[in-house]
């Protein structure tokens, strides 16, 4: 059953920034882009990198471990394992296929950012 949980004030982040929050026992990355908040799982689906340590460029979030890139609006894969090249990349792609991030719905209400989570 999904429920809405408050994660911070509606001005908790400046535009173009991100942070990790815990909702229940789940790590969630919150990003603010162009005035809207987005929420995706806080760890990369590939090497479990802490995504809050990565880079945010517009809507694109880059994993700090292997450079995979994801769209924070829906979690889709933009680019897969960009830091690995050659034979190592071929092996990595064979072992672990690109997986999108789980995304969560967000809303702003009563001066707070809310995330819908199970």
Backbone bond lengths (Angstrom), bond angles and torsions (degrees), N, CA, C in turn:
res aa  C-N    CA-C-N  psi(-1)  N-CA   C-N-CA  omega(-1)  CA-C   N-CA-C  phi
1 X - - - 1.443 - - 1.531 109.02 -
2 X 1.329 116.93 126.40 1.453 121.34 179.16 1.521 109.84 -81.98
3 X 1.332 114.33 148.46 1.455 119.64 173.64 1.520 109.14 -146.78
4 X 1.319 115.08 154.17 1.451 121.38 -179.87 1.517 109.92 -87.57
5 X 1.333 116.43 133.29 1.463 122.59 180.00 1.529 109.17 -126.48
6 X 1.340 118.25 135.33 1.456 120.05 175.48 1.529 109.91 -75.32
7 X 1.339 116.44 139.81 1.471 119.74 -178.97 1.521 112.82 -121.83
8 X 1.320 118.10 -8.01 1.463 119.93 178.72 1.512 111.56 164.51
9 X 1.328 114.84 173.68 1.464 121.20 177.36 1.527 109.81 -67.75
10 X 1.329 116.00 153.27 1.471 118.85 -177.29 1.526 113.05 -68.20
11 X 1.340 117.65 -6.29 1.458 120.91 173.54 1.535 111.07 -113.20
12 X 1.318 116.49 25.09 1.468 121.72 -175.68 1.527 113.46 -64.63
13 X 1.322 117.92 -25.04 1.462 121.96 -179.21 1.520 110.02 -130.62
14 X 1.317 115.24 145.84 1.461 118.74 170.36 1.533 107.12 -82.98
15 X 1.304 115.67 158.85 1.454 120.41 -178.35 1.527 110.41 -59.62
16 X 1.324 116.57 136.64 1.462 121.84 179.29 1.514 113.80 85.54
17 X 1.328 117.86 12.60 1.464 120.11 179.63 1.525 110.86 -122.61
18 X 1.327 114.53 172.03 1.465 120.42 -176.43 1.523 109.50 -149.86
19 X 1.332 115.09 163.11 1.456 122.05 176.86 1.522 108.85 -155.31
20 X 1.300 115.13 161.58 1.467 120.09 175.14 1.520 108.70 -102.09
21 X 1.328 115.72 138.38 1.459 122.22 173.93 1.517 107.99 -128.20
22 X 1.306 116.17 161.33 1.466 121.92 173.50 1.522 107.69 -106.95
23 X 1.316 115.39 128.00 1.447 121.37 174.92 1.523 105.78 -121.72
24 X 1.334 115.56 113.66 1.459 121.16 -167.94 1.529 106.05 56.97
25 X 1.306 119.85 -121.42 1.468 121.69 177.53 1.519 112.23 -107.08
26 X 1.327 116.67 19.24 1.456 121.75 -174.61 1.524 110.91 -106.34
27 X 1.356 115.86 130.66 1.464 120.92 172.20 1.521 108.14 -78.74
28 X 1.319 115.68 126.64 1.457 121.30 -179.50 1.525 108.44 -128.38
29 X 1.320 116.82 131.19 1.450 121.92 175.09 1.527 107.65 -92.03
30 X 1.320 115.65 126.15 1.460 121.79 176.68 1.525 107.26 -108.39
31 X 1.334 116.63 129.23 1.464 121.96 178.44 1.521 108.66 -126.69
32 X 1.320 115.04 143.89 1.469 120.09 174.55 1.517 107.65 -115.37
33 X 1.336 115.37 119.40 1.461 121.63 -178.98 1.529 108.27 -134.84
34 X 1.307 115.22 127.88 1.469 122.42 179.42 1.534 111.29 51.19
35 X 1.338 115.70 40.77 1.457 121.53 174.96 1.515 115.96 82.32
36 X 1.324 118.50 -3.93 1.466 121.46 179.68 1.527 110.18 -112.01
37 X 1.323 115.11 150.74 1.458 121.14 177.32 1.526 110.44 -98.28
38 X 1.337 114.98 142.31 1.459 123.03 177.60 1.518 108.25 -131.49
39 X 1.329 116.54 151.39 1.460 120.42 -179.01 1.529 109.81 -137.22
40 X 1.340 115.53 131.27 1.463 122.65 176.59 1.531 107.90 -136.21
41 X 1.322 115.62 167.92 1.464 118.63 177.08 1.516 109.71 -56.88
42 X 1.328 116.79 147.55 1.450 121.38 -172.72 1.507 116.01 -85.60
43 X 1.339 117.47 -8.75 1.463 120.57 178.90 1.521 109.64 -124.00
44 X 1.314 115.56 145.07 1.457 121.65 -179.52 1.525 109.97 -66.40
45 X 1.308 115.85 143.01 1.466 121.78 -179.79 1.525 112.34 -71.88
46 X 1.328 118.94 -13.84 1.453 121.58 -175.42 1.525 112.12 -93.58
47 X 1.326 117.43 -69.06 1.468 120.73 -177.31 1.521 112.71 -111.33
48 X 1.333 116.25 16.12 1.468 122.28 176.96 1.529 113.03 61.27
49 X 1.321 117.39 26.95 1.458 121.32 177.05 1.516 111.27 -62.08
50 X 1.322 116.91 143.24 1.456 122.51 177.44 1.530 107.68 -75.71
51 X 1.320 116.53 106.51 1.459 121.34 -171.54 1.524 113.33 -65.80
52 X 1.317 118.49 -24.86 1.463 120.75 177.31 1.531 111.29 -64.90
53 X 1.337 117.70 -18.56 1.465 122.09 176.35 1.528 111.69 -87.42
54 X 1.329 116.37 -2.35 1.466 120.93 -179.68 1.516 111.46 -85.03
55 X 1.323 115.83 -159.72 1.463 122.20 -178.26 1.519 109.34 -118.83
56 X 1.326 115.01 145.08 1.456 121.92 175.49 1.518 107.98 -117.60
57 X 1.336 115.81 121.84 1.458 121.88 178.55 1.521 107.31 -127.77
58 X 1.313 116.55 100.30 1.461 119.68 -172.82 1.519 108.16 65.18
59 X 1.316 116.40 -127.35 1.455 121.29 179.30 1.527 112.77 -89.16
60 X 1.347 117.35 -1.08 1.468 121.10 -174.13 1.530 110.76 -97.98
61 X 1.319 114.75 123.58 1.456 124.09 178.53 1.521 108.05 -104.85
62 X 1.343 116.99 129.54 1.461 120.99 -179.30 1.519 110.40 -110.52
63 X 1.333 116.17 130.59 1.461 122.72 177.48 1.532 109.74 -66.61
64 X 1.339 117.89 134.70 1.460 119.99 -179.82 1.526 113.56 -72.79
65 X 1.309 118.48 -19.38 1.470 120.90 -176.26 1.513 113.72 -84.06
66 X 1.318 117.40 -47.39 1.467 118.48 -173.99 1.526 113.99 -133.37
67 X 1.316 116.51 6.36 1.460 119.61 172.32 1.514 116.81 82.12
68 X 1.325 118.70 1.18 1.460 118.58 176.96 1.517 109.44 -57.49
69 X 1.321 115.35 147.64 1.461 120.13 -176.73 1.520 110.17 -122.60
70 X 1.327 114.55 140.95 1.459 122.11 -176.13 1.522 109.54 -133.87
71 X 1.323 116.08 149.88 1.454 121.85 175.55 1.534 107.74 -88.36
72 X 1.335 117.26 121.20 1.469 120.16 -176.92 1.527 112.56 -69.57
73 X 1.319 118.14 -15.18 1.465 119.94 179.95 1.513 112.36 -70.86
74 X 1.337 116.91 -34.16 1.470 119.47 -176.03 1.528 113.53 -142.11
75 X 1.323 118.25 0.04 1.462 121.96 177.72 1.518 115.40 81.91
76 X 1.332 118.29 -0.64 1.468 119.63 -175.71 1.530 111.40 -65.99
77 X 1.320 115.56 152.60 1.453 122.20 179.08 1.531 108.86 -76.63
78 X 1.327 116.56 126.73 1.457 122.55 176.55 1.529 109.18 -96.14
79 X 1.339 116.59 -42.75 1.473 122.55 177.27 1.522 107.21 -150.41
80 X 1.321 116.15 143.97 1.463 121.01 -173.91 1.525 110.72 -112.37
81 X 1.300 117.56 133.93 1.474 128.25 177.81 1.528 113.44 36.26
82 X 1.303 116.48 63.21 1.464 121.73 -176.14 1.522 113.57 -72.53
83 X 1.330 119.19 -20.23 1.464 121.13 -178.30 1.529 113.24 -85.14
84 X 1.322 116.97 -6.82 1.458 121.40 -178.00 1.527 108.19 -109.59
85 X 1.329 116.94 136.23 1.468 120.18 -178.25 1.522 111.07 -128.71
86 X 1.326 115.95 170.07 1.465 123.23 172.67 1.516 114.26 62.61
87 X 1.336 114.84 -143.00 1.460 121.81 -177.69 1.522 111.51 -60.59
88 X 1.318 117.50 -39.05 1.469 120.73 179.20 1.525 110.77 -59.78
89 X 1.333 117.33 -38.10 1.466 120.89 178.13 1.529 110.29 -66.62
90 X 1.349 116.59 -43.66 1.465 120.02 179.42 1.527 111.03 -60.06
91 X 1.319 116.40 -42.23 1.471 120.72 178.51 1.524 109.96 -65.30
92 X 1.328 116.55 -46.25 1.468 120.82 -179.21 1.526 111.14 -60.91
93 X 1.319 117.74 -40.65 1.461 121.11 179.39 1.527 111.49 -68.14
94 X 1.339 116.93 -31.38 1.460 121.08 178.11 1.522 110.69 -72.12
95 X 1.324 115.99 -41.77 1.465 121.24 -177.32 1.522 111.67 -73.19
96 X 1.313 117.60 -41.25 1.465 121.07 -175.07 1.522 110.22 -134.76
97 X 1.298 116.74 108.45 1.459 122.24 179.23 1.531 110.34 -72.58
98 X 1.324 116.94 154.28 1.468 119.83 176.85 1.524 111.03 -57.33
99 X 1.315 115.15 132.37 1.457 121.17 178.40 1.518 109.05 -128.23
100 X 1.314 117.37 131.38 1.467 118.81 178.32 1.531 110.24 -69.82
101 X 1.316 114.90 161.95 1.457 120.36 173.50 1.521 108.89 -82.94
102 X 1.311 115.80 148.37 1.460 119.26 172.57 1.525 107.28 -72.32
103 X 1.307 116.93 131.28 1.461 119.81 177.93 1.527 109.22 -110.51
104 X 1.315 114.52 154.31 1.463 122.24 -178.34 1.518 109.31 -122.99
105 X 1.295 115.85 145.07 1.461 119.87 176.02 1.532 109.12 -72.92
106 X 1.324 115.53 146.09 1.463 121.35 177.66 1.522 109.16 -127.93
107 X 1.314 114.45 159.80 1.463 120.51 172.89 1.525 108.01 -154.71
108 X 1.318 115.91 157.82 1.460 121.22 173.10 1.524 106.64 -111.73
109 X 1.328 114.26 128.48 1.462 119.83 -178.34 1.520 108.47 -153.41
110 X 1.324 116.36 137.61 1.466 122.06 177.44 1.527 112.29 54.86
111 X 1.341 117.02 36.28 1.448 121.22 177.43 1.515 115.13 75.70
112 X 1.340 116.85 14.74 1.457 121.52 -177.73 1.518 110.97 -130.28
113 X 1.334 116.24 157.22 1.472 123.08 172.63 1.519 106.61 -94.99
114 X 1.306 116.68 132.25 1.454 123.27 -179.39 1.527 109.35 -120.04
115 X 1.344 116.19 145.29 1.467 122.59 177.50 1.530 107.39 -124.31
116 X 1.330 116.12 136.45 1.463 120.95 175.96 1.519 108.31 -91.29
117 X 1.303 116.42 120.96 1.462 120.90 -175.38 1.518 110.27 -142.92
118 X 1.328 115.13 151.07 1.484 120.05 179.49 1.510 110.07 -83.45
